[in-house]
């Protein structure tokens, strides 16, 4: 197959999910779908995006932490994969702190003829369509809208019947794991410690919810089984290590609300239309990375000293931006969302029965 378009987003699950509307904009002009270039962390999310036909996985030395070594063989592997995929054009999606230029150079070596990206630095011949952040578009906007703006500069627009929400496809029925009746999901894990609410706070919230008559489902990856067991305790449903990303989408899709940090599952919940209590560490700006276009309760001190540091480990003793959020505060936020009253994004994709059993 030749003359294909590639969309690149090289970092995490959440970032790839937020790229979804931009991917659909490009795919609307590509009947066979687009090729998506992702890192190993983001690839499972790319497999869920409508409009993605193929995924190239490459561990990027200037994005991944810890980074792989820069070797000729590693760079050649990307160049060969892109060339073999018949890519004629690429749209590079980046956040405000990332440059598209290193990737653009490798794509040129792979024979890509037209490249679109947003770059503060002079791109020379590396970009055919260049947006200047802060001039051509504002930086303080949701990440999904930034990506849509880059795609639009390349000539790609969403169809009129696409409202631009996050979406995933092929969401499975997970009732064999969660049982029947409404439930609330707690996802206590986070990719980096600076974005994690304390485990015992999650456990206390689970007790409050169960005591009030809610069923509680606790999700997490294979390496988080001890954490999910601590939170679920005897009366919660512990799904630690029991779902892949697609299965987690199915669990989140039928939840009344999800409680999690600013991490991938928050965006996965948004992609299936489920309200989110977002325990949001201000190490990155909420205006850019809060759950997109679903009802949200944003908890956490957004003016804390760690604000916009992008720290992986909290630089403030005691992690006060999140540790000071009491379980009772999160419980009240869950109840507000379930009752249909939220502090952000009041519109909902769909309504369903959410009363506790």
Phi, psi and omega in degrees: 000136182236172176056052179257162179248135179252137171245126183251132168212107199263006186249238198268174178306310182299318180296321179293318177298321179291340176281352186307311179300322178294322177299316180295326178298316178292317183294335179299337179259005184231093184305329180273000181087168183259163169263132179248133177257121184223162168279173180301325180291319186274346186301319178300328177289321179300325179296339182268349189279129171301138179097347180269121179264323181217153179234128170259127181253126181213130182276107191276124184293340180254008179239310185293142173230121357289150188274143173288157177297148173273110178230159177301320181295322181292318178291321179296329180297320177291313181303317181293318181297319180291318180296317181293334180280355178070039183279126176255339186214149180220145172242116184262119179260127182223160170272176187298334185263009183243150176252139175277354193289319177300317178293320179301322179296317179294323178294324175298318179296334178276000177091013179289128190272329185224127184227133177244138177194169177252123186219127172288323183277153177301124185269351184055230181267012183280331179241139172270325176237117183239128170258140177260111178302136181089342177247306181277340176201153180284148176280328181276079177211160178303143183301324179297325180283327174300314180297319177299323179295322178293316178298319180296323178297330177279356177102016185244126181235150173293145173298159182299332182269010178250116185275003172085010176287165170289142180217151167228161184245163174056048179283123186276161172278120182248024182298336178294340177260323186262347181078192183259151176098162183297155178203163175245135179262133168248126176241095189279344184282163175209150183295329179228146185301328184296346183253010186259131168284143183304142183301320182289335172294315176301317181297319178294322177297318177302317179297318179298315182294315180296320178297332180272001176101005178273147166275138184241128176245129182248125182248157178177167181278177181302329181274001183247018184298321179296319179296312182294326177294322178298320183283317184288321183051202188289332191258351175269167177261111185268110178253019180305123178075008185258358180225145165274187185296321179295318177295322177296323176302319178295322177294314182292328186298330184253011177279151174286328177197159179235136176245119182199169176278187177277082183215177188309313181300336175297319180284329175294320175299317178298324182290341176252010172079024183258133179299150187231128162272109188259108174277087198259111174286132186279018177298337169233157186286132179296328181299336181264324191238011172292155177308135194263121169059039164226162175301133185224138164251112183266114180246148182120147182284106184282356177247019181295160182300338179279003187306126175059027176276342185059028181291142174275325175247137185301127180277358183248125180305134178086354178050053189294334184301328178248322183299333180280354173280114184283151174306325178296327177294318179292323177299315179297323179293319176301314182296323178296316180297316183292330178279356179091010179247117180226157184278341182225153171049070189288345180277147185234143180297315180208159178251145176209165180296129185228011182288146178293157177244000000 
